[in-house]
Amino acid sequence: MAFPAEPARTVRRGDVDLAVFETGDPDGPPVLLLHGWPDTHTLWEPVAAELAPDHRVIAFDNRGAGASTAPAAVSDYRIEELAADVRAVLAASAPGERVHLVGHDWGGVLGWEVAAAPDAESAIASFTCVSGPNLDYLGAYLRGPRTVRRVAGALRQSVASAYTVAFQIPKLPDPVLRLLAPRWPAFLAFFDGIDAALVTPAPTLARDMVHGMRLYRANIRRRLRAPRPRPVELPVQLVISTGDRAVRPVVHAEAPNWVRDLHTVRLAGGHWTPLSHPAELAAAAAGFIAGAGAARVR
């Protein structure tokens, strides 16, 4: 196990307690790993084990997941609130330091929001995004010129994201999710082609799945209907999983127009590459982190 079983600290922001976990070299470059739905910080165990010898690795359970508080209101899951959680965790865990972000799925969506803040460079050194769209960039893309290529790309992502329509309807997916939770390793083997033995669900998975629906309801329609794309000045690495059935590469089509320092690498994996390709993903993140650090020194 890469992370200790008990949190290193609990960070309180308003009425929400955030369980924060740490491992690795306390003197290494600090890296904050952000998980998505329906995961907890334990998603990152295999990647953290790879990074730990040379990095200080921090992760926390997002609000609504694992050992952190699960607010009841949908509005409490707006991505702006989760971004403020990240800054609170950074202030408590790495005060005065610039931290490297690595985000997967909704953790990637969250990382984009943090990276776009006007003062992001004061706290963030780099951002590696894995299977996480920038909802504002995607919304801008969908409003762009209706060329054959753009329409085809939008249709491919619409098909991939069709499940999110059901997620918008309160209580509709809940019974299915509760049935799916105990079968999660088998589902990932079917959906993602991943070895089921690599999947160790958190004991809170069933309730995390249901709580996580509020992420979809609080953000997707709101951001896609009225996108507000913003420039990102810090270095960003996109990790494109070529077999990702949930997030297609087209979601990043607008990124070159907004990100000053953009890099792209490809992995031959599915959506859950932190589980299926941890060594490759960790190597990509570590290499990018080292490069960003060297650029900062110069």
C-alpha positions, 0 to 999 in steps of 0.5 A: 500500500502506497498511502498509510491507512490513516489520513496525514491530516484533515483539512476543514473548509467551511462545513466540509472535512477533507481527508488528506493522505501522504507518502514518499520522500518528504524532501522531494517535489510535492505532487498532488493527485486528484481522483475522479468518479467513483474513486477515492485517493486509493485510485492512485495507489499504484502510481503513488508507489512509483512516484514515492521514491523521488517525490512527496506524494499527496492525495485527498478524498474529494468532497462526497468520496471516501473519508471526506464529508459528503454535502447534501446540496447539488450546488455544493459540488460545483467545480468552483467549490472543489477547486477551493478545496484543492487550494485549502489542501495545498495551503495546509499540506505544502504552504509556500510551495508550488505543487505539481497537479496530476488529475484523472477523470473529474480530478482532471476537470478539477485540475483545469479549474485550479490551473485557470485561476488568475493566481494559479502560478503562485501555487501550481508548478504544472498540471498533468491531465489524464482523461479529464476534459476542460468543460469550458474548452469543450463547450467552446468547441461545441459552439465553433464552426460546424465543419464536418470534422468538428461535428463528427468529433462532437458526435463521437464524444456525445456517444461516449458520454451518453451515460451522463444523461441518466446521471442528470436525473435525481435518483434514477441511476441510484438503484443501478449504481448500488447493484453495480458497486459490488461488481465494479472490478468485473465491470471495469474488466468488461468496460475498460479491458482491465484485469479485474485483479487490479481493481480494489474498490474503496469500502465506500464505493456504493455511497460514493457512486451515488454522492458523485452524481451531484458532480454531474448535475452541478457542472455539466449542463451549466458549463456546456451551456455557458462556457467561459474558457480562460487561458492557462499560463502554467505548463500542462501535459495531456495524457491521451489514453488511445483506448479511452471509451469515455473521454475521446481526444476531441475534448482537448481540441480547443486546448492549444488555443488557450494553454501557453505551454501544452504537451501531449503524450499517448498511452495505449490504455483505456479510461482507468490508466492509473490502474492499468498503466501505473508505471507508464503514467508515473513515468510521464508525470515524473518526466514532465514534473522534472522538466517543469522544475528545470524550466523554473530554475532557468 
